[in-house]
Amino acid sequence: MFDSEGRLPATECAREIRGQVCDYVAELMQQQHREFLFTVSIYRTKAYLMHWDRVGTVISEPIDLATEPEQLFKFFFRLRKASDSDAQHGLDSTATAIFEDSDNHPSVLAMKEALAALPDDARVKPYIAKAFGGDLWPYYELEVPDKVSPFTSHTFLVRNLSTRTTSPSPTGRGTKGYIAFDLEMNKFCFLKDAWRADADGVHPEIDVYKRLESLATPIAGIATVLCGGDMYNAVHSKGRPLRQETRTKAGYAPRIHTRIVLNEVGIPLRDYEHSFELCCVVYDAFCAHDDAWSIAKVLHRDISDGNIVIYVNHEHPHKRPRGLLIDWDVCKFEHELSRDPSQKNPGTWRFMSAALLRFPLKPNEVADDIESFYHLLMLYALRFHRHGICAHELKGILELIYDVSEYHRGYWRGSTTKYRYMATAHLPCRPAGQFGSLLASLAALIQKHYQGLDKELAMYAVPQEDSQTVSSDPFQSSDMNTMKRSTNNSKAPPRRHRIAAPTAITAPEAIPVERTLTTHDQFSALLWGALYDDDEIDKWDANDKLPCDQLR
């Protein structure tokens, strides 16, 4: 049995083997710096040559090893004789591995000296040490284009991945994040490596940052760019560098290799110290989101825990940790939103609004991003805070609310339960204290918004049919009082909006229709009041974060 094109065996065993090959390729593409990869798959007496990149896989006609084994030998012979073997084998020419005597290499010695010079109590220091520690992976020197002169490059030292794409697929953006060492300025920074789609409406991230940085008043809560842009090989064609892009022609937009370097090294959001710090950091990111939308008309569209980081400036230890909103890969400008359904560039599934998940034809709106901030806080309440829910029930909550996906007429749809929870202000859990009270207030605000959505969303429903195909988706506490004192002494962020918090709603028919999330105002007022109002700030619990992740 073969697939519809008659090339690959379609037996269950053959499909499992191909799945295993995909896993190997995905891991190789993650750990190595490559433009593409060759593999050979042998199934009984048939051999298949495969070329992989971030768009797809090109598969040869089967080679019959019984009658024409010389075709396979010829492939390896030509691969061995390639004039520029590294580049023609798919290795990235802008990445130089340091293999021999790496501990005494000048770049590595400079990095170690800078690491040792950091204060021992610098909160980011253990993360930097981990990024360059161990001996499993080699050091690499990566070239990154200058922000102004794209054919001028800067060199950065990296080693272990700090963040990696959550997708197990060898195709797609393939995002990789590194804590990097700037070999010119002798400082640590953050380097992001990805493959962006070369399509209309997909903005290079460096261009988005330039748009945000060009504003008359800089936006607080957004990282600053050191350098970045599309990657080019040293090989020239007609006197011009060749841009690194995918070669597979599979009916999808090609992808272009890009890197960007941020000045700030953030701490993962999951490593917040208590709910007060979590909400302060998320509030900073929320304000940055507000300004990016209201001033620059840029909507982020991928609010998740991976796209907000904690920034602690070790040179000014008296200042409280700040939140930074990063990763603008799938953002849209205001004029683009109405003509582009969101799931062409979806956000992170668990954090997407219930309205978008149930109505995939609905355009992305600012309200959907605002709701994602609530889901982020709620998921962290489930993960790291006391709520009296056992592990079995937690698994059920994830499966019922956050991870549901059904495929219907070409679209993935999310949970009806999640939508119902938003429409009724029902909380999956309510941790004790101020954190729980804040979550309840935010849920009540979202409920009020959803009461103005019902009739409007009907036009975005995927048409029903008699039979539909449904399948699974393929895819310790510190001294918080010190932080409070620091917050009070350094002046609280200006209260952006003064609007009374909504109360819980029990009679929908008596409530006037109001779209409470069309602006950031009311959501912002609830966060600010809970964090900075003199009557509320002392209600936070300094020991409310548990040491283990309850969702593991």
Secondary structure by P-SEA (a helix, b strand, c coil): cccccccccccaaaaaaaaaaaaaaaaaaaaccccbbbbbbbcccbbbbbbbcccbbbbcccccccccaaaaaaaaaaaaaccccccccccccccccccccccccaaaaaaaaaaaaccccccaaaaaaaacccccbbbbbbbbbccccccbbbbbbbcccccccccccccccbbbbbbcccccccbbbbbbbbbbbcccccccaaaaaaaaaacccccccbbbbccccccccccccccccccccccccccccbbbbbbbbbccccccccccccaaaaaaaaaaaaaaaaaaaccccccccccccccbbbbbccccccccbbbbbccccccccccccccccccccccccccccaaaaacccccccaaaaaaaaaaaaaaaaaccccccccaaaaaaaaaccccbbbbccccccccaaaaaaaaccccccccccaaaaaaaaaaaaaaaaaaaccccccccccccccbbbbbcccccccaaaaaaaaaaaacccccccbbbbbcccccccccccccccccaaaaaaaaaaacccccccccccccccccccccc
